[in-house]
Amino acid sequence: MVKKYWRKLWAPVLITILMLIVLIGYLFAFLFVGTVYYAFNGSALLPVLFCLCICGGCGVSVFVLWERIKEIESGEEDDISQY
């Protein structure tokens, strides 16, 4: 099964991995900035909100990849024809 769909799956998987690497890098940067911001201002609300948004972006990208894999396995590769 994996060999049959691998040619169609490599691009979405690669893009998702690259996006997760970038988002996790942003997460670590915001965590570092958040600790510095908290040390000087005492408020952690803004860095926590940024981190939650980034974690949400990671979750959404993994969900979209999962949906794309199911779409390719079911044979619905051209989803524009549905509209």
C-alpha positions as CSV (number, residue, x, y, z in Angstrom):
1,M,0.0,0.0,0.0
2,V,2.8,2.4,0.9
3,K,4.6,1.8,-2.4
4,K,1.5,2.4,-4.5
5,Y,0.7,5.8,-3.0
6,W,4.3,7.0,-2.2
7,R,4.7,8.9,-5.5
8,K,1.6,11.0,-4.6
9,L,2.3,11.3,-0.9
10,W,5.9,12.5,-0.8
11,A,5.2,16.1,-1.6
12,P,2.5,16.7,1.1
13,V,4.5,14.8,3.7
14,L,7.6,16.8,2.9
15,I,5.8,20.2,3.0
16,T,4.2,19.2,6.3
17,I,7.5,18.2,7.8
18,L,9.1,21.5,6.7
19,M,6.2,23.5,8.0
20,L,6.4,21.8,11.3
21,I,10.1,22.4,11.6
22,V,9.5,26.2,10.9
23,L,6.6,26.3,13.3
24,I,8.5,24.5,16.1
25,G,11.4,26.9,15.5
26,Y,9.0,29.8,16.0
27,L,7.6,28.1,19.1
28,F,11.1,27.9,20.7
29,A,11.8,31.5,19.7
30,F,8.6,32.7,21.3
31,L,9.2,30.7,24.4
32,F,12.6,32.3,24.7
33,V,11.2,35.8,24.1
34,G,8.3,35.0,26.4
35,T,10.6,34.2,29.3
36,V,12.6,37.4,28.7
37,Y,9.3,39.4,28.4
38,Y,8.0,37.8,31.6
39,A,11.2,38.5,33.5
40,F,10.9,42.3,32.6
41,N,7.2,42.9,32.5
42,G,5.7,40.2,34.7
43,S,2.9,39.4,32.2
44,A,3.0,36.1,30.3
45,L,-0.3,36.5,28.5
46,L,1.1,37.6,25.1
47,P,3.8,34.9,24.8
48,V,1.3,32.2,25.9
49,L,-1.2,33.3,23.2
50,F,1.5,33.3,20.6
51,C,2.6,29.8,21.6
52,L,-1.0,28.5,21.6
53,C,-1.5,29.9,18.1
54,I,1.7,28.2,16.9
55,C,0.7,24.9,18.5
56,G,-2.7,25.2,16.8
57,G,-1.0,25.7,13.5
58,C,1.0,22.5,14.0
59,G,-2.2,20.6,14.8
60,V,-4.0,22.0,11.8
61,S,-1.1,21.1,9.5
62,V,-1.0,17.5,10.7
63,F,-4.8,17.2,10.4
64,V,-4.7,18.5,6.8
65,L,-1.9,16.0,6.0
66,W,-4.0,13.2,7.5
67,E,-7.0,14.3,5.4
68,R,-4.9,14.5,2.2
69,I,-3.6,10.9,2.8
70,K,-7.1,9.6,3.2
71,E,-8.1,11.5,0.1
72,I,-5.3,10.0,-2.0
73,E,-6.0,6.4,-0.7
74,S,-9.7,6.7,-1.6
75,G,-8.9,7.8,-5.1
76,E,-10.2,11.4,-4.9
77,E,-7.1,13.1,-6.0
78,D,-8.8,15.9,-8.0
79,D,-10.9,17.6,-5.4
80,I,-11.4,20.7,-7.6
81,S,-13.8,18.7,-9.7
82,Q,-16.2,18.5,-6.8
83,Y,-17.0,22.2,-7.1
